[in-house]
Amino acid sequence: MSPSRERLERQIQFILEIDRAKQIIRRSLLSDASRLENDAEHSWHFAMMAILLSEYARDTGLDLFKVVKMALVHDLVEIDAGDTYIYDTAGNQDKLDRERKAADRIFALLPPDQGRELRGVWEEFEARESPEARFAAAIDRLQPLLMNYATRGVQWQRHGVTGDRVMAINSQIADGAPTLWEYASELIQAAMRQGFLAPPEADSSPPAPSVDTGKASGAEDDEGDSAR
C-alpha cells in the first residue's frame, strides 16, 4: 500500500470511528424535551454557538477556527470513556484518567501529524488556559444550561440539583465570556423563581466542584461535560 493510500485509509478509519459519538447519550434533553441529546448533537450545537456568540468573548482576536475545532473534538474521548455527568462527584474522580486513555487510542488512529494536532487541541481545551479554551469552556457550559431552562428544569429536578450547584459549576463561564455569564446567572435565578430549579438548601454546606445533578428523563451525562 502506498504511503498516500495508507494515510487516506487511516483518515477514513478515524472518520468511521468518531461516528460512534452519535451513540453517546448525554443527560441533556433536546429543547423540545422529546429525547436526550447525544454527543455529536451537543458538539454541533457548541460549534454553532461559538460562531454566533464569539463577539462576547472576554479576549479579543480569538482564533475562532480553533474554538470550533475544540467544540468538535472535545467529547470524542467519550467514545471510550463514556459521558461523565458534571455533578457526579465519584465519576469525576477518575474522569481525566479514563479520558486520557481514550485519547491515546482514538487520536492514534489518524496519521501522526493529524493525530498530534487534534490531540493538542483536546489537551488545550482541557487545560482551560488559552483565550480560545476559556471561551470554548464557557460555551460548553452555556449550551446545556440553555437546554435545561428550555425544558423547564426537568433534568435538574430528576437529579435533585439545587441552584447553588448550578451557579458554582457554571460560574466559570465568566472566565471566557463575562457577558454570557451575566445572562446565564440571570437565567439560573429565573429558573429558581419559576420552580424549574430548587433553591439552595438552608442547611447545606458550600457545594463541591462536582456533584450529582442532571438533565434528562433517563440517561446520563453532563451539563457541558461532558462535560467535557
N, CA, C and O of each residue as an XYZ file, in Angstrom:
912
protein
N       0.852     -1.192      0.000
C       0.000      0.000      0.000
C       0.890      1.246      0.000
O       1.830      1.345      0.789
N       0.593      2.177     -0.875
C       1.399      3.390     -0.958
C       1.173      4.251      0.275
O       0.119      4.159      0.904
N       2.166      5.104      0.641
C       2.003      5.985      1.804
C       0.763      6.872      1.714
O       0.085      7.094      2.717
N       0.465      7.378      0.520
C      -0.704      8.252      0.387
C      -1.995      7.467      0.602
O      -2.949      7.980      1.187
N      -2.022      6.217      0.126
C      -3.229      5.397      0.314
C      -3.359      5.000      1.790
O      -4.461      4.976      2.337
N      -2.235      4.693      2.423
C      -2.279      4.347      3.841
C      -2.790      5.529      4.668
O      -3.563      5.351      5.609
N      -2.353      6.728      4.307
C      -2.817      7.932      5.013
C      -4.328      8.075      4.882
O      -5.024      8.325      5.866
N      -4.827      7.915      3.664
C      -6.264      8.029      3.434
C      -7.029      6.964      4.215
O      -8.072      7.254      4.801
N      -6.517      5.737      4.227
C      -7.193      4.663      4.951
C      -7.284      4.990      6.445
O      -8.310      4.721      7.070
N      -6.241      5.557      7.016
C      -6.261      5.906      8.438
C      -7.247      7.033      8.709
O      -7.936      7.031      9.730
N      -7.314      7.997      7.794
C      -8.273      9.094      7.952
C      -9.703      8.572      7.886
O     -10.554      8.987      8.673
N      -9.968      7.675      6.961
C     -11.312      7.097      6.849
C     -11.640      6.263      8.081
O     -12.770      6.298      8.569
N     -10.665      5.516      8.588
C     -10.892      4.727      9.801
C     -11.297      5.628     10.965
O     -12.208      5.297     11.724
N     -10.622      6.763     11.103
C     -10.949      7.712     12.168
C     -12.349      8.285     11.964
O     -13.122      8.402     12.915
N     -12.668      8.637     10.735
C     -13.984      9.205     10.428
C     -15.095      8.225     10.809
O     -16.111      8.620     11.382
N     -14.896      6.966     10.491
C     -15.903      5.963     10.846
C     -15.951      5.740     12.352
O     -17.025      5.532     12.916
N     -14.797      5.782     13.002
C     -14.756      5.580     14.451
C     -15.524      6.667     15.187
O     -16.284      6.370     16.109
N     -15.337      7.921     14.793
C     -15.986      9.003     15.528
C     -17.484      9.074     15.267
O     -18.193      9.823     15.939
N     -17.972      8.307     14.304
C     -19.427      8.203     14.133
C     -20.081      7.637     15.391
O     -21.274      7.838     15.619
N     -19.302      6.932     16.201
C     -19.828      6.355     17.439
C     -20.234      7.431     18.452
O     -20.971      7.146     19.396
N     -19.759      8.656     18.257
C     -20.171      9.739     19.166
C     -21.678      9.954     19.127
O     -22.258     10.479     20.078
N     -22.311      9.552     18.034
C     -23.764      9.676     17.923
C     -24.495      8.735     18.867
O     -25.694      8.888     19.102
N     -23.772      7.761     19.406
C     -24.373      6.780     20.309
C     -24.117      7.108     21.781
O     -24.630      6.418     22.663
N     -23.334      8.148     22.054
C     -23.036      8.522     23.436
C     -24.129      9.476     23.909
O     -24.193     10.624     23.468
N     -24.978      9.002     24.800
C     -26.147      9.762     25.229
C     -25.807     10.608     26.455
O     -25.222     10.129     27.426
N     -26.185     11.851     26.380
C     -25.971     12.793     27.463
C     -27.217     12.887     28.344
O     -28.237     12.259     28.062
N     -27.122     13.671     29.404
C     -28.298     13.857     30.252
C     -29.102     15.086     29.870
O     -30.117     15.382     30.501
N     -28.670     15.792     28.864
C     -29.424     16.963     28.426
C     -30.548     16.550     27.483
O     -30.350     15.746     26.572
N     -31.716     17.105     27.714
C     -32.815     16.932     26.777
C     -32.665     17.892     25.607
O     -32.069     18.960     25.739
N     -33.211     17.503     24.462
C     -33.366     18.463     23.382
C     -34.300     19.571     23.857
O     -35.031     19.392     24.831
N     -34.279     20.699     23.184
C     -35.068     21.847     23.652
C     -36.567     21.587     23.635
O     -37.317     22.253     24.349
N     -37.018     20.615     22.820
C     -38.446     20.287     22.822
C     -38.775     19.172     23.815
O     -39.917     18.721     23.901
N     -37.753     18.733     24.567
C     -37.907     17.706     25.602
C     -38.344     16.349     25.049
O     -38.835     15.509     25.804
N     -38.175     16.123     23.753
C     -38.641     14.870     23.148
C     -37.727     13.691     23.466
O     -38.188     12.552     23.535
N     -36.436     13.955     23.661
C     -35.488     12.889     23.967
C     -34.187     13.515     24.442
O     -34.022     14.734     24.430
N     -33.263     12.649     24.863
C     -31.938     13.098     25.263
C     -31.074     13.363     24.034
O     -31.225     12.711     23.001
N     -30.175     14.319     24.163
C     -29.259     14.579     23.058
C     -28.061     13.641     23.153
O     -27.804     13.047     24.200
N     -27.336     13.517     22.052
C     -26.108     12.735     22.058
C     -24.895     13.651     21.906
O     -25.038     14.853     21.683
N     -23.717     13.077     22.028
C     -22.501     13.883     21.993
C     -22.315     14.624     20.673
O     -21.865     15.770     20.662
N     -22.655     13.982     19.571
C     -22.471     14.626     18.269
C     -23.367     15.861     18.155
O     -22.948     16.897     17.637
N     -24.594     15.740     18.641
C     -25.513     16.889     18.603
C     -25.020     18.016     19.505
O     -25.081     19.188     19.133
N     -24.538     17.661     20.678
C     -24.001     18.670     21.587
C     -22.819     19.396     20.948
O     -22.733     20.622     21.019
N     -21.914     18.651     20.329
C     -20.723     19.261     19.736
C     -21.079     20.182     18.580
O     -20.488     21.250     18.427
N     -22.050     19.768     17.762
C     -22.513     20.640     16.674
C     -23.117     21.926     17.239
O     -22.809     23.019     16.763
N     -23.963     21.797     18.237
C     -24.614     22.957     18.831
C     -23.567     23.896     19.448
O     -23.637     25.114     19.286
N     -22.611     23.312     20.148
C     -21.493     24.047     20.746
C     -20.753     24.843     19.678
O     -20.481     26.029     19.868
N     -20.422     24.201     18.549
C     -19.687     24.877     17.477
C     -20.484     26.048     16.904
O     -19.933     27.123     16.671
N     -21.778     25.838     16.680
C     -22.608     26.913     16.152
C     -22.707     28.077     17.142
O     -22.643     29.242     16.748
N     -22.862     27.755     18.417
C     -22.939     28.814     19.432
C     -21.636     29.601     19.503
O     -21.654     30.821     19.669
N     -20.511     28.911     19.379
C     -19.219     29.599     19.416
C     -19.099     30.601     18.276
O     -18.605     31.712     18.469
N     -19.546     30.211     17.099
C     -19.501     31.119     15.944
C     -20.413     32.322     16.181
O     -20.009     33.464     15.961
N     -21.631     32.066     16.626
C     -22.623     33.130     16.771
C     -22.322     34.072     17.932
O     -22.644     35.258     17.869
N     -21.704     33.549     18.993
C     -21.524     34.331     20.222
C     -20.083     34.781     20.453
O     -19.752     35.262     21.537
N     -19.230     34.631     19.451
C     -17.811     34.957     19.638
C     -17.581     36.423     19.994
O     -16.561     36.753     20.599
N     -18.499     37.300     19.636
C     -18.324     38.723     19.963
C     -18.346     38.980     21.466
O     -17.933     40.048     21.918
N     -18.829     37.997     22.252
C     -18.925     38.176     23.697
C     -17.726     37.589     24.450
O     -17.692     37.613     25.680
N     -16.760     37.070     23.721
C     -15.579     36.503     24.365
C     -14.836     37.581     25.147
O     -14.759     38.733     24.721
N     -14.295     37.192     26.292
C     -13.513     38.131     27.104
C     -12.305     38.659     26.325
O     -11.992     39.848     26.375
N     -11.643     37.766     25.615
C     -10.422     38.130     24.895
C     -10.736     38.443     23.438
O     -11.509     37.730     22.798
N     -10.146     39.490     22.925
C     -10.319     39.839     21.515
C      -9.293     39.079     20.671
O      -8.306     38.557     21.189
N      -9.542     39.031     19.390
C      -8.600     38.384     18.481
C      -8.529     36.876     18.613
O      -7.485     36.276     18.355
N      -9.633     36.256     19.013
C      -9.657     34.799     19.148
C      -9.424     34.118     17.799
O      -9.812     34.634     16.751
N      -8.790     32.962     17.849
C      -8.724     32.083     16.686
C     -10.010     31.258     16.705
O     -10.074     30.199     17.329
N     -11.028     31.758     16.013
C     -12.346     31.123     16.075
C     -12.329     29.722     15.471
O     -13.057     28.841     15.927
N     -11.508     29.516     14.456
C     -11.422     28.180     13.867
C     -10.929     27.182     14.899
O     -11.391     26.042     14.930
N      -9.986     27.604     15.754
C      -9.500     26.705     16.804
C     -10.613     26.408     17.807
O     -10.729     25.280     18.288
N     -11.433     27.413     18.125
C     -12.553     27.193     19.048
C     -13.516     26.167     18.458
O     -13.997     25.281     19.166
N     -13.794     26.288     17.164
C     -14.689     25.330     16.509
C     -14.079     23.927     16.533
O     -14.786     22.942     16.746
N     -12.765     23.841     16.314
C     -12.103     22.538     16.424
C     -12.285     21.960     17.824
O     -12.564     20.772     17.981
N     -12.127     22.809     18.839
C     -12.315     22.344     20.218
C     -13.725     21.797     20.415
O     -13.921     20.760     21.049
N     -14.693     22.505     19.866
C     -16.081     22.057     20.001
C     -16.276     20.674     19.384
O     -16.961     19.825     19.955
N     -15.681     20.455     18.231
C     -15.887     19.204     17.507
C     -15.077     18.045     18.085
O     -15.450     16.883     17.928
N     -13.969     18.365     18.752
C     -13.057     17.332     19.240
C     -13.249     17.019     20.721
O     -12.929     15.915     21.160
N     -13.769     17.974     21.502
C     -13.656     17.882     22.967
C     -14.297     16.647     23.590
O     -13.845     16.188     24.639
N     -15.331     16.104     22.973
C     -16.018     14.953     23.570
C     -15.741     13.639     22.845
O     -16.369     12.629     23.163
N     -14.828     13.619     21.889
C     -14.558     12.364     21.184
C     -14.039     11.289     22.123
O     -14.275     10.102     21.898
N     -13.339     11.690     23.166
C     -12.816     10.704     24.116
C     -13.930      9.926     24.807
O     -13.696      8.841     25.338
N     -15.135     10.475     24.801
C     -16.240      9.804     25.468
C     -16.701      8.555     24.716
O     -17.487      7.765     25.240
N     -16.215      8.381     23.501
C     -16.484      7.141     22.770
C     -16.005      5.951     23.589
O     -16.661      4.910     23.626
N     -14.854      6.107     24.247
C     -14.321      5.059     25.110
C     -14.626      5.314     26.585
O     -14.974      4.394     27.325
N     -14.490      6.570     27.001
C     -14.570      6.895     28.429
C     -15.994      7.048     28.937
O     -16.230      7.016     30.144
N     -16.938      7.211     28.031
C     -18.314      7.463     28.442
C     -18.488      8.909     28.871
O     -17.517      9.627     29.110
N     -19.738      9.319     28.963
C     -20.023     10.689     29.345
C     -20.151     10.783     30.858
O     -20.966     10.080     31.455
N     -19.369     11.626     31.472
C     -19.389     11.769     32.926
C     -20.223     12.981     33.292
O     -19.915     14.106     32.898
N     -21.265     12.745     34.038
C     -22.159     13.832     34.441
C     -21.397     14.840     35.299
O     -20.657     14.462     36.207
N     -21.580     16.090     35.010
C     -20.749     17.099     35.647
C     -20.952     17.193     37.154
O     -20.050     17.629     37.869
N     -22.112     16.794     37.645
C     -22.374     16.850     39.073
C     -22.106     15.515     39.786
O     -22.422     15.368     40.967
N     -21.538     14.565     39.084
C     -21.249     13.248     39.640
C     -19.864     13.265     40.283
O     -18.858     13.112     39.591
N     -19.809     13.445     41.576
C     -18.541     13.566     42.290
C     -17.680     12.323     42.118
O     -16.492     12.428     41.811
N     -18.262     11.161     42.310
C     -17.496      9.921     42.197
C     -16.984      9.712     40.773
O     -15.822      9.362     40.566
N     -17.856      9.928     39.806
C     -17.466      9.734     38.418
C     -16.361     10.661     37.971
O     -15.548     10.299     37.121
N     -16.323     11.845     38.529
C     -15.310     12.818     38.116
C     -13.940     12.544     38.731
O     -12.948     13.135     38.305
N     -13.867     11.662     39.720
C     -12.577     11.389     40.347
C     -11.593     10.730     39.398
O     -10.397     11.019     39.449
N     -12.079      9.842     38.530
C     -11.160      9.186     37.591
C     -11.432      9.588     36.139
O     -10.949      8.942     35.209
N     -12.195     10.643     35.956
C     -12.581     11.085     34.611
C     -11.364     11.377     33.740
O     -11.290     10.912     32.603
N     -10.417     12.136     34.259
C      -9.269     12.526     33.450
C      -8.451     11.309     33.033
O      -7.997     11.233     31.892
N      -8.261     10.362     33.940
C      -7.500      9.157     33.601
C      -8.195      8.376     32.494
O      -7.553      7.935     31.540
N      -9.509      8.207     32.624
C     -10.261      7.472     31.605
C     -10.185      8.177     30.251
O     -10.039      7.533     29.212
N     -10.284      9.491     30.275
C     -10.299     10.238     29.018
C      -8.921     10.284     28.373
O      -8.817     10.289     27.147
N      -7.870     10.316     29.169
C      -6.521     10.295     28.588
C      -6.247      8.951     27.901
O      -5.650      8.912     26.825
N      -6.676      7.870     28.517
C      -6.522      6.567     27.875
C      -7.304      6.513     26.571
O      -6.835      5.959     25.577
N      -8.492      7.089     26.582
C      -9.300      7.126     25.360
C      -8.616      7.965     24.284
O      -8.598      7.588     23.112
N      -8.055      9.101     24.685
C      -7.359      9.969     23.732
C      -6.171      9.242     23.113
O      -5.911      9.379     21.918
N      -5.450      8.468     23.924
C      -4.303      7.713     23.404
C      -4.726      6.817     22.249
O      -4.034      6.743     21.234
N      -5.840      6.145     22.395
C      -6.280      5.229     21.340
C      -6.897      5.944     20.152
O      -6.543      5.676     19.003
N      -7.824      6.857     20.432
C      -8.625      7.443     19.357
C      -7.783      8.320     18.434
O      -7.883      8.192     17.213
N      -6.963      9.199     18.983
C      -6.179     10.088     18.125
C      -5.055      9.348     17.411
O      -4.557      9.817     16.387
N      -4.652      8.193     17.943
C      -3.618      7.393     17.293
C      -4.132      6.717     16.023
O      -3.337      6.194     15.242
N      -5.442      6.718     15.807
C      -5.982      6.157     14.575
C      -5.603      6.993     13.360
O      -5.508      6.475     12.248
N      -5.390      8.276     13.574
C      -5.081      9.207     12.495
C      -3.621      9.104     12.050
O      -2.796      8.548     12.775
N      -3.290      9.634     10.865
C      -1.885      9.816     10.531
C      -1.215     10.643     11.635
O      -1.863     11.521     12.205
N       0.047     10.395     11.950
C       0.687     11.025     13.107
C       0.553     12.541     13.178
O       0.324     13.079     14.261
N       0.689     13.239     12.065
C       0.625     14.703     12.115
C      -0.769     15.179     12.515
O      -0.905     16.100     13.320
N      -1.792     14.562     11.963
C      -3.161     14.959     12.311
C      -3.533     14.487     13.713
O      -4.258     15.176     14.430
N      -3.043     13.325     14.100
C      -3.298     12.847     15.454
C      -2.708     13.782     16.493
O      -3.355     14.096     17.492
N      -1.461     14.237     16.257
C      -0.824     15.173     17.194
C      -1.584     16.492     17.244
O      -1.752     17.078     18.313
N      -2.043     16.955     16.084
C      -2.757     18.230     16.045
C      -4.051     18.164     16.848
O      -4.301     19.019     17.696
N      -4.874     17.152     16.583
C      -6.166     17.081     17.266
C      -6.007     16.730     18.737
O      -6.776     17.205     19.572
N      -5.023     15.907     19.064
C      -4.746     15.631     20.479
C      -4.332     16.930     21.177
O      -4.720     17.178     22.318
N      -3.546     17.753     20.486
C      -3.134     19.035     21.056
C      -4.314     19.968     21.279
O      -4.365     20.671     22.289
N      -5.263     19.982     20.348
C      -6.467     20.800     20.508
C      -7.257     20.329     21.727
O      -7.733     21.141     22.520
N      -7.391     19.008     21.872
C      -8.113     18.463     23.020
C      -7.413     18.810     24.332
O      -8.064     19.210     25.298
N      -6.094     18.659     24.369
C      -5.334     18.973     25.578
C      -5.463     20.460     25.925
O      -5.594     20.818     27.095
N      -5.425     21.311     24.919
C      -5.549     22.753     25.163
C      -6.919     23.097     25.729
O      -7.035     23.923     26.635
N      -7.950     22.465     25.196
C      -9.299     22.687     25.732
C      -9.376     22.261     27.185
O      -9.924     22.986     28.015
N      -8.836     21.099     27.500
C      -8.886     20.583     28.861
C      -8.124     21.480     29.837
O      -8.521     21.607     30.995
N      -7.041     22.097     29.383
C      -6.222     22.938     30.268
C      -6.905     24.251     30.622
O      -6.630     24.820     31.678
N      -7.787     24.741     29.762
C      -8.538     25.977     30.018
C      -7.632     27.186     30.280
O      -7.976     28.056     31.080
N      -6.485     27.242     29.613
C      -5.547     28.330     29.865
C      -5.498     29.364     28.742
O      -5.295     30.548     29.009
N      -5.679     28.945     27.511
C      -5.611     29.888     26.387
C      -6.939     30.640     26.259
O      -7.964     30.162     26.744
N      -6.933     31.808     25.613
C      -8.197     32.529     25.393
C      -9.234     31.676     24.673
O     -10.419     31.720     25.002
N      -8.784     30.902     23.691
C      -9.714     30.059     22.946
C     -10.332     28.984     23.842
O     -11.528     28.704     23.757
N      -9.502     28.388     24.701
C     -10.013     27.331     25.579
C     -10.972     27.885     26.625
O     -11.966     27.244     26.966
N     -10.672     29.076     27.132
C     -11.583     29.664     28.134
C     -12.931     29.995     27.507
O     -13.975     29.775     28.121
N     -12.911     30.520     26.290
C     -14.175     30.834     25.629
C     -14.915     29.541     25.271
O     -16.131     29.453     25.446
N     -14.193     28.550     24.776
C     -14.829     27.277     24.442
C     -15.469     26.648     25.676
O     -16.579     26.120     25.602
N     -14.771     26.702     26.810
C     -15.315     26.141     28.042
C     -16.583     26.871     28.468
O     -17.517     26.261     28.988
N     -16.606     28.183     28.243
C     -17.802     28.963     28.578
C     -19.000     28.505     27.754
O     -20.101     28.346     28.281
N     -18.782     28.296     26.477
C     -19.881     27.850     25.613
C     -20.296     26.425     25.957
O     -21.480     26.089     25.906
N     -19.331     25.595     26.304
C     -19.629     24.213     26.684
C     -20.514     24.156     27.923
O     -21.320     23.236     28.068
N     -20.372     25.120     28.805
C     -21.234     25.200     29.985
C     -22.596     25.802     29.637
O     -23.625     25.343     30.132
N     -22.598     26.818     28.794
C     -23.841     27.526     28.494
C     -24.836     26.663     27.734
O     -26.040     26.758     27.968
N     -24.350     25.824     26.830
C     -25.256     25.048     25.979
C     -26.227     24.174     26.787
O     -27.435     24.263     26.569
N     -25.741     23.333     27.709
C     -26.698     22.525     28.473
C     -27.551     23.341     29.432
O     -28.675     22.955     29.752
N     -27.013     24.479     29.894
C     -27.819     25.352     30.749
C     -29.040     25.849     29.985
O     -30.148     25.875     30.522
N     -28.836     26.241     28.741
C     -29.961     26.687     27.911
C     -30.976     25.557     27.700
O     -32.185     25.783     27.739
N     -30.470     24.346     27.476
C     -31.373     23.206     27.267
C     -32.174     22.917     28.540
O     -33.368     22.627     28.473
N     -31.518     22.996     29.690
C     -32.218     22.762     30.945
C     -33.314     23.795     31.181
O     -34.415     23.457     31.615
N     -33.006     25.038     30.896
C     -34.002     26.086     31.101
C     -35.161     25.918     30.111
O     -36.327     26.059     30.480
N     -34.829     25.617     28.854
C     -35.860     25.466     27.825
C     -36.808     24.320     28.139
O     -37.971     24.347     27.737
N     -36.318     23.313     28.853
C     -37.146     22.151     29.198
C     -37.680     22.235     30.628
O     -38.057     21.225     31.222
N     -37.706     23.438     31.165
C     -38.303     23.723     32.462
C     -37.662     22.927     33.610
O     -38.317     22.560     34.585
N     -36.357     22.679     33.452
C     -35.601     22.058     34.532
C     -35.941     20.618     34.833
O     -35.696     20.146     35.943
N     -36.500     19.908     33.868
C     -36.896     18.518     34.117
C     -35.728     17.693     34.651
O     -35.883     16.933     35.607
N     -34.557     17.846     34.029
C     -33.414     17.046     34.453
C     -32.822     17.528     35.774
O     -32.366     16.718     36.581
N     -32.826     18.816     35.997
C     -32.387     19.319     37.307
C     -33.238     18.677     38.410
O     -32.718     18.204     39.421
N     -34.540     18.673     38.194
C     -35.447     18.124     39.198
C     -35.247     16.618     39.355
O     -35.276     16.094     40.469
N     -35.050     15.940     38.254
C     -34.881     14.487     38.290
C     -33.666     14.100     39.130
O     -33.682     13.088     39.830
N     -32.616     14.912     39.055
C     -31.366     14.574     39.740
C     -31.147     15.371     41.022
O     -30.073     15.311     41.619
N     -32.163     16.112     41.441
C     -32.071     16.816     42.708
C     -31.060     17.941     42.738
O     -30.446     18.201     43.773
N     -30.881     18.608     41.619
C     -29.904     19.695     41.547
C     -30.477     20.958     42.164
O     -31.648     21.284     41.972
N     -29.634     21.664     42.907
C     -30.055     22.930     43.514
C     -29.341     24.098     42.856
O     -28.311     23.939     42.201
N     -29.916     25.268     43.051
C     -29.406     26.458     42.381
C     -27.959     26.777     42.712
O     -27.226     27.260     41.848
N     -27.525     26.516     43.959
C     -26.150     26.829     44.314
C     -25.167     25.966     43.533
O     -24.092     26.432     43.154
N     -25.530     24.721     43.294
C     -24.661     23.850     42.499
C     -24.547     24.335     41.059
O     -23.466     24.364     40.471
N     -25.681     24.708     40.522
C     -25.684     25.175     39.136
C     -24.878     26.473     39.019
O     -24.128     26.657     38.060
N     -25.033     27.361     39.990
C     -24.245     28.591     39.989
C     -22.749     28.280     40.067
O     -21.953     28.847     39.317
N     -22.374     27.383     40.972
C     -20.957     27.078     41.170
C     -20.328     26.446     39.929
O     -19.232     26.826     39.516
N     -21.027     25.483     39.344
C     -20.480     24.786     38.177
C     -20.371     25.710     36.970
O     -19.406     25.642     36.209
N     -21.362     26.567     36.804
C     -21.399     27.403     35.601
C     -20.687     28.738     35.747
O     -20.578     29.486     34.775
N     -20.204     29.048     36.929
C     -19.551     30.347     37.136
C     -18.293     30.514     36.294
O     -17.855     31.640     36.060
N     -17.709     29.418     35.837
C     -16.518     29.529     35.004
C     -16.831     30.160     33.642
O     -15.911     30.536     32.914
N     -18.103     30.278     33.293
C     -18.453     30.989     32.060
C     -17.840     32.394     32.076
O     -17.436     32.920     31.039
N     -17.779     32.985     33.264
C     -17.237     34.346     33.384
C     -15.784     34.429     32.943
O     -15.345     35.482     32.479
N     -15.033     33.351     33.075
C     -13.617     33.380     32.685
C     -13.450     33.604     31.194
O     -12.479     34.224     30.758
N     -14.389     33.102     30.415
C     -14.262     33.214     28.964
C     -15.197     34.202     28.323
O     -14.940     34.666     27.212
N     -16.303     34.544     29.011
C     -17.306     35.414     28.401
C     -18.160     36.046     29.500
O     -19.242     35.540     29.798
N     -17.697     37.144     30.109
C     -18.421     37.756     31.228
C     -19.864     38.121     30.905
O     -20.748     37.946     31.743
N     -20.109     38.623     29.711
C     -21.471     38.992     29.335
C     -22.384     37.772     29.304
O     -23.545     37.838     29.709
N     -21.850     36.669     28.824
C     -22.647     35.438     28.793
C     -22.883     34.902     30.195
O     -23.928     34.305     30.455
N     -21.934     35.102     31.104
C     -22.153     34.687     32.487
C     -23.239     35.544     33.140
O     -24.054     35.034     33.910
N     -23.250     36.829     32.838
C     -24.310     37.689     33.365
C     -25.671     37.171     32.908
O     -26.615     37.100     33.696
N     -25.762     36.811     31.629
C     -27.012     36.267     31.096
C     -27.340     34.934     31.768
O     -28.479     34.698     32.171
N     -26.336     34.066     31.886
C     -26.560     32.740     32.459
C     -26.994     32.826     33.919
O     -27.886     32.091     34.342
N     -26.376     33.709     34.686
C     -26.735     33.818     36.103
C     -28.161     34.344     36.259
O     -28.878     33.936     37.172
N     -28.571     35.245     35.373
C     -29.958     35.721     35.390
C     -30.918     34.572     35.073
O     -32.004     34.478     35.644
N     -30.493     33.697     34.146
C     -31.325     32.552     33.770
C     -31.474     31.587     34.951
O     -32.556     31.052     35.193
N     -30.390     31.374     35.669
C     -30.443     30.482     36.831
C     -31.370     31.048     37.906
O     -32.161     30.318     38.503
N     -31.265     32.341     38.141
C     -32.152     32.978     39.110
C     -33.609     32.857     38.675
O     -34.489     32.577     39.488
N     -33.850     33.071     37.387
C     -35.211     32.946     36.865
C     -35.718     31.511     37.008
O     -36.891     31.290     37.307
N     -34.840     30.547     36.796
C     -35.229     29.137     36.939
C     -35.649     28.835     38.373
O     -36.608     28.097     38.597
N     -34.940     29.399     39.341
C     -35.319     29.184     40.742
C     -36.649     29.865     41.060
O     -37.481     29.292     41.764
N     -36.859     31.082     40.549
C     -38.119     31.790     40.810
C     -39.310     31.032     40.240
O     -40.386     31.009     40.836
N     -39.106     30.408     39.071
C     -40.212     29.720     38.403
C     -40.370     28.268     38.849
O     -41.268     27.567     38.384
N     -39.511     27.827     39.738
C     -39.638     26.471     40.236
C     -39.012     25.407     39.349
O     -39.213     24.214     39.581
N     -38.251     25.823     38.330
C     -37.564     24.843     37.480
C     -36.374     24.238     38.220
O     -35.952     23.119     37.929
N     -35.848     24.984     39.169
C     -34.607     24.633     39.852
C     -34.788     24.897     41.338
O     -35.223     25.977     41.736
N     -34.452     23.911     42.152
C     -34.625     24.068     43.596
C     -33.630     25.096     44.142
O     -32.475     25.121     43.717
N     -34.067     25.939     45.074
C     -33.151     26.900     45.695
C     -32.158     26.161     46.581
O     -32.385     24.999     46.918
N     -31.064     26.809     46.965
C     -30.100     26.166     47.862
C     -30.787     25.757     49.157
O     -31.662     26.463     49.659
N     -30.382     24.612     49.691
C     -30.926     24.168     50.966
C     -30.347     25.045     52.069
O     -29.155     25.351     52.064
N     -31.187     25.444     53.005
C     -30.754     26.380     54.042
C     -29.605     25.837     54.862
O     -28.736     26.591     55.298
N     -29.598     24.520     55.075
C     -28.565     23.948     55.929
C     -27.442     23.291     55.155
O     -26.621     22.575     55.728
N     -27.404     23.533     53.858
C     -26.377     22.867     53.071
C     -25.063     23.605     53.179
O     -25.033     24.828     53.313
N     -23.978     22.855     53.121
C     -22.651     23.458     53.125
C     -22.319     23.901     51.712
O     -23.030     23.537     50.775
N     -21.241     24.689     51.531
C     -20.897     25.145     50.186
C     -20.745     23.969     49.241
O     -20.164     22.949     49.612
N     -21.261     24.095     48.017
C     -21.268     22.967     47.085
C     -19.871     22.564     46.656
O     -18.984     23.407     46.519
N     -19.681     21.278     46.446
C     -18.409     20.789     45.918
C     -18.336     21.122     44.441
O     -19.368     21.380     43.821
N     -17.127     21.123     43.852
C     -16.983     21.459     42.440
C     -17.819     20.596     41.528
O     -18.277     21.065     40.486
N     -18.030     19.333     41.897
C     -18.852     18.474     41.060
C     -19.703     17.587     41.942
O     -19.200     16.907     42.836
N     -21.003     17.603     41.677
C     -21.940     16.814     42.459
C     -22.986     16.284     41.510
O     -23.062     16.719     40.361
N     -23.808     15.333     41.982
C     -24.764     14.729     41.066
C     -25.984     15.589     40.838
O     -26.653     15.991     41.790
N     -26.274     15.873     39.597
C     -27.449     16.628     39.186
C     -27.604     16.497     37.703
O     -26.636     16.130     37.036
N     -28.763     16.773     37.136
C     -28.849     16.489     35.739
C     -29.955     17.054     34.944
O     -30.631     18.008     35.329
N     -30.128     16.409     33.766
C     -30.998     16.991     32.805
C     -32.077     16.121     32.246
O     -33.204     16.616     32.217
N     -31.920     14.934     31.809
C     -32.946     14.333     31.012
C     -33.657     13.189     31.647
O     -33.265     12.717     32.714
N     -34.708     12.731     30.999
C     -35.501     11.691     31.604
C     -34.917     10.331     31.283
O     -35.447      9.619     30.429
N     -33.856      9.961     31.937
C     -33.344      8.641     31.837
C     -32.190      8.474     30.926
O     -32.324      7.840     29.879
N     -31.061      9.011     31.269
C     -29.826      8.776     30.546
C     -28.763      9.357     31.379
O     -28.996      9.652     32.552
N     -27.571      9.545     30.823
C     -26.607     10.157     31.683
C     -25.651     11.000     30.920
O     -25.232     10.687     29.806
N     -25.313     12.107     31.575
C     -24.256     12.977     31.162
C     -24.319     14.301     31.782
O     -24.801     14.497     32.898
N     -23.808     15.219     31.014
C     -23.319     16.406     31.636
C     -24.167     17.600     31.471
O     -25.283     17.578     30.953
N     -23.590     18.617     31.928
C     -24.157     19.916     31.749
C     -23.036     20.668     31.114
O     -22.585     21.678     31.654
N     -22.616     20.252     30.090
C     -21.477     20.791     29.472
C     -20.352     19.958     29.915
O     -19.366     20.507     30.408
N     -20.408     18.717     29.788
C     -19.461     17.726     30.250
C     -18.886     17.919     31.534
O     -18.520     18.305     32.644
N     -19.255     16.933     29.747
C     -19.099     16.148     29.427
C     -18.693     16.473     30.009
O     -17.713     15.944     30.533
N     -19.228     17.697     30.354
C     -18.667     17.951     30.449
C     -18.942     18.074     30.552
O     -18.949     19.128     31.188
N     -16.563     17.994     28.822
C     -16.499     17.933     28.642
C     -16.827     18.064     29.046
O     -18.046     17.976     28.905
